[in-house]
Amino acid sequence: MKLVWFRNDLRIVDNPALFRACEDASRSTPCSGLLAVVVLTPEQWFSHDDSPSKVAFWLANLTELRRKLQQLNIPLKVIRGDVFDNTPASLLQVSHEYNCDALYFNHEYALNEQRRDTSVTKLFGDNGIKTFSFHGDVIVPPSEISNQKGLPYRVFTPFSKSWRRSYLSANPQPLPAPNIQILTNISSDQVPRNIEFPNKEKIGWREDLWPAGEHIAHEKLQGFMAQRVNQYSRDRDYPALEGTSSLSPYLTTGVLSARQCIAGLRANDESHDWLESQWLTEIIWREFYRHLMAQFPKLNKWEAFRPEVENRIVWSDNPVLFAAWCNGETGFSIVDAGMKQLRETGWMHNRVRMICASFLTKLLRQDWRRGAQFFMQHLVDGDFSSNLGGWQWCASVGADSAPYFRIFNPLRQAERFDLFGDYVARWLPELNSLPGHQRHNAQIAMSVGRPMPVIDYAKARAESLSNYQNR
Ligand SMILES: Cc1cc2nc3c(=O)[nH]c(=O)nc-3n(C[C@H](O)[C@H](O)[C@H](O)COP(=O)(O)OP(=O)(O)OC[C@H]3O[C@@H](n4cnc5c(N)ncnc54)[C@H](O)[C@@H]3O)c2cc1C
């Protein structure tokens, strides 16, 4: 038997580990059967701040994957390991039980995941079982691009140029679904519908917004390509519009690959400018943050990329202000609407993520780690590297981040990107009774029950600047 280990790559199509395992199984004489395995590690997920909605979405997609694997004669074993430390022994047990001679998996780039994979590889090697690993989560692997000194890029623009060159020279295409495998008499395990998390708000996964399944992800990708990608640069910053793809939960769980996204972009490209398109640039940001995480292990320990900036800052520890931010009760309607969107759907528009993160770090002067952790605990698309990258960018302590003096004025942002208050009224329905142009006006909004602003913007901005300039 060949064993394929699924993690954050819950797809049949364009799955390098699955594809290679199937090829090897068909080529061996006599033909080997194929077995798939997943290890449920809820305690580890909990310690990584994965949200209940993300876990529920992952499990629902796993159920879909199990169904598709069955059509390919690949049974799925579901084992429980609780924490990563138990994973090597659990996998080895399955491997022995079903007489497997090789294990296949796709890389993950965070440190704990890499350590787990190294332990698995060693244990399997010690037991005479081969392991094969592949890059399925990124298009250009972290080791493949470096600057002229042979060092990892720290700045996005040169990284993205190099990334584009590398992409063009390799011209990677998504892999097809594998062939049907030989039938075995092994039965598939059931996938649990949910896993209870201790001490967490029970914010469920919004199945109506992100239904599970690879075919759904592809339909959404095609719908975005057909209807919205051409206006992406124009619309992407307006949270009231459906201007972005909303594909992030599928990318985070690996139901869809970045390579498939780009194949979709290229297939749709009538003007032949896909290589310079803004949407591609966003996919490259995703790769940039993954490369940084793989190449700068300190990031995995929640350290700032630029400690020289962070060392100047004295974070304020104010639980009342933090709670107001978490609950969407700061009195700044764009911030509060974003936090309500997060809590109600597990997702937030990118522009609003930036406004909320900037508000917490720059104006409430709270440690970015607290905000990043809160985001992870609520996001259905919670992704360690992108979330960390986004937060460090907003707090001006990340690689190629916003300069410290760039402090978003929430009112200005709201007037620029939600002029008629459509977005805020969607999440703060009490604002519906006000005319659009008044919905961001904190004084008027108080008359319909919105809270008093928790800070005076000008004063908070001045304090923040002096905090960042502190030497
Ligand atoms: C503070 C903060 C926290 C964030 N946390 C996460 C997170 O946990 N998970 C996550 O996937 N993204 C995160 N992002 C990035 C971005 O906000 C989301 O990827 C995006 O809003 C998802 O919506 P979409 O799928 O419609 O994106 P689109 O605009 O359609 O972009 C397509 C894809 O590109 C990737 N992408 C887009 N923007 C970025 C970006 N700035 N950085 C990295 N990848 C990007 C995503 O995979 C996204 O699905 C965060 C950004 C900020 C500022």
The ligand as an SDF file (V2000), in Angstrom:
LIG
                    3D

 53 58  0  0  0  0  0  0  0  0999 V2000
   -4.6850   42.2400    9.6100 C   0  0  0  0  0  0  0  0  0  0  0  0
   -4.8700   41.2680    8.4650 C   0  0  0  0  0  0  0  0  0  0  0  0
   -5.0870   39.9150    8.7300 C   0  0  0  0  0  0  0  0  0  0  0  0
   -5.2320   39.0030    7.6670 C   0  0  0  0  0  0  0  0  0  0  0  0
   -5.4490   37.6700    7.9490 N   0  0  0  0  0  0  0  0  0  0  0  0
   -5.5720   36.7870    6.9420 C   0  0  0  0  0  0  0  0  0  0  0  0
   -5.7900   35.4050    7.2050 C   0  0  0  0  0  0  0  0  0  0  0  0
   -5.8040   34.9580    8.3540 O   0  0  0  0  0  0  0  0  0  0  0  0
   -5.9770   34.5720    6.1390 N   0  0  0  0  0  0  0  0  0  0  0  0
   -5.9270   35.0220    4.8540 C   0  0  0  0  0  0  0  0  0  0  0  0
   -6.0950   34.2260    3.9180 O   0  0  0  0  0  0  0  0  0  0  0  0
   -5.6890   36.3140    4.5820 N   0  0  0  0  0  0  0  0  0  0  0  0
   -5.5330   37.2090    5.5770 C   0  0  0  0  0  0  0  0  0  0  0  0
   -5.3420   38.5260    5.2880 N   0  0  0  0  0  0  0  0  0  0  0  0
   -5.1930   38.9410    3.8730 C   0  0  0  0  0  0  0  0  0  0  0  0
   -6.5080   39.3670    3.1920 C   0  0  0  0  0  0  0  0  0  0  0  0
   -7.2240   40.2360    3.9960 O   0  0  0  0  0  0  0  0  0  0  0  0
   -7.4100   38.1750    2.8510 C   0  0  0  0  0  0  0  0  0  0  0  0
   -6.6610   37.1900    2.1810 O   0  0  0  0  0  0  0  0  0  0  0  0
   -8.5430   38.6050    1.9190 C   0  0  0  0  0  0  0  0  0  0  0  0
   -9.3200   39.5920    2.5340 O   0  0  0  0  0  0  0  0  0  0  0  0
   -9.3880   37.4060    1.5710 C   0  0  0  0  0  0  0  0  0  0  0  0
  -10.4520   37.7990    0.7550 O   0  0  0  0  0  0  0  0  0  0  0  0
  -10.5720   37.2930   -0.7380 P   0  0  0  0  0  0  0  0  0  0  0  0
  -10.4420   35.8210   -0.7750 O   0  0  0  0  0  0  0  0  0  0  0  0
  -11.8130   37.8850   -1.2970 O   0  0  0  0  0  0  0  0  0  0  0  0
   -9.2870   37.9260   -1.3890 O   0  0  0  0  0  0  0  0  0  0  0  0
   -8.9350   38.4060   -2.8740 P   0  0  0  0  0  0  0  0  0  0  0  0
   -8.7760   39.8720   -2.8330 O   0  0  0  0  0  0  0  0  0  0  0  0
   -9.8660   37.8510   -3.8720 O   0  0  0  0  0  0  0  0  0  0  0  0
   -7.4710   37.7840   -3.0790 O   0  0  0  0  0  0  0  0  0  0  0  0
   -7.2850   36.4340   -3.5400 C   0  0  0  0  0  0  0  0  0  0  0  0
   -6.4570   35.6590   -2.5560 C   0  0  0  0  0  0  0  0  0  0  0  0
   -5.1640   36.2310   -2.4350 O   0  0  0  0  0  0  0  0  0  0  0  0
   -4.7030   36.0840   -1.0900 C   0  0  0  0  0  0  0  0  0  0  0  0
   -4.5240   37.4160   -0.5080 N   0  0  0  0  0  0  0  0  0  0  0  0
   -5.2050   38.5390   -0.7980 C   0  0  0  0  0  0  0  0  0  0  0  0
   -4.7130   39.5780   -0.1030 N   0  0  0  0  0  0  0  0  0  0  0  0
   -3.7140   39.0980    0.6580 C   0  0  0  0  0  0  0  0  0  0  0  0
   -2.8240   39.6820    1.6020 C   0  0  0  0  0  0  0  0  0  0  0  0
   -2.8440   40.9820    1.8860 N   0  0  0  0  0  0  0  0  0  0  0  0
   -1.9350   38.8810    2.2160 N   0  0  0  0  0  0  0  0  0  0  0  0
   -1.8750   37.5650    1.9430 C   0  0  0  0  0  0  0  0  0  0  0  0
   -2.6850   36.9520    1.0510 N   0  0  0  0  0  0  0  0  0  0  0  0
   -3.5910   37.7120    0.4140 C   0  0  0  0  0  0  0  0  0  0  0  0
   -5.7780   35.3220   -0.3310 C   0  0  0  0  0  0  0  0  0  0  0  0
   -5.4620   33.9500   -0.3550 O   0  0  0  0  0  0  0  0  0  0  0  0
   -7.0230   35.6250   -1.1570 C   0  0  0  0  0  0  0  0  0  0  0  0
   -8.0400   34.6600   -1.0230 O   0  0  0  0  0  0  0  0  0  0  0  0
   -5.1750   39.4600    6.3330 C   0  0  0  0  0  0  0  0  0  0  0  0
   -4.9480   40.8160    6.0840 C   0  0  0  0  0  0  0  0  0  0  0  0
   -4.8190   41.7140    7.1400 C   0  0  0  0  0  0  0  0  0  0  0  0
   -4.6110   43.1640    6.8350 C   0  0  0  0  0  0  0  0  0  0  0  0
  1  2  1  0
  2  3  1  0
  2 52  2  0
  3  4  2  0
  4  5  1  0
  4 50  1  0
  5  6  2  0
  6  7  1  0
  6 13  1  0
  7  8  2  0
  7  9  1  0
  9 10  1  0
 10 11  2  0
 10 12  1  0
 12 13  2  0
 13 14  1  0
 14 15  1  0
 14 50  1  0
 15 16  1  0
 16 17  1  0
 16 18  1  0
 18 19  1  0
 18 20  1  0
 20 21  1  0
 20 22  1  0
 22 23  1  0
 23 24  1  0
 24 25  2  0
 24 26  1  0
 24 27  1  0
 27 28  1  0
 28 29  2  0
 28 30  1  0
 28 31  1  0
 31 32  1  0
 32 33  1  0
 33 34  1  0
 33 48  1  0
 34 35  1  0
 35 36  1  0
 35 46  1  0
 36 37  1  0
 36 45  1  0
 37 38  2  0
 38 39  1  0
 39 40  1  0
 39 45  2  0
 40 41  1  0
 40 42  2  0
 42 43  1  0
 43 44  2  0
 44 45  1  0
 46 47  1  0
 46 48  1  0
 48 49  1  0
 50 51  2  0
 51 52  1  0
 52 53  1  0
M  END
$$$$
